[in-house]
Amino acid sequence: MKTVEILLYTLKPDTGHEFHQIMQDMSVPLHRNVGMDVVAYGNSLHDADSYYLIRVYDSLEHLEISQDEFYRSDAWRNGPREAIIERILTSVKSVIKLDDISINSLRQ
């Protein structure tokens, strides 16, 4: 079983397209460069200003260590951090356990 983090964002009006470009071009590659497993991300089908990000970790401890390193890094702080944060109105996080078969069905 893996630890799966699901992040749901409500974005400021009319920023969904810009947010996705920042995620696609800067943030997700940065996540992957530090070894984070981003399995899916994008705008919601029902609303371009609703967004999801799904990341997978080996354990809850792995999640905590990875995120501590990532969010304290200069690459994040001097990179897409401000552009992302300024477009988010609300953020909801859930952490669950899933097996590999379920995780593979999430992959983009």
Secondary structure, DSSP 8 states (H G I E B T S, - for coil): -EEEEEEEEEE-TT-HHHHHHHIIIIIHHHHHHTT-EEEEEEE-SS-TTEEEEEEEESSHHHHHHHHHHHHHSHHHHTTTHHHHHTTEEEEEEEEEEE-HHHHHHH--
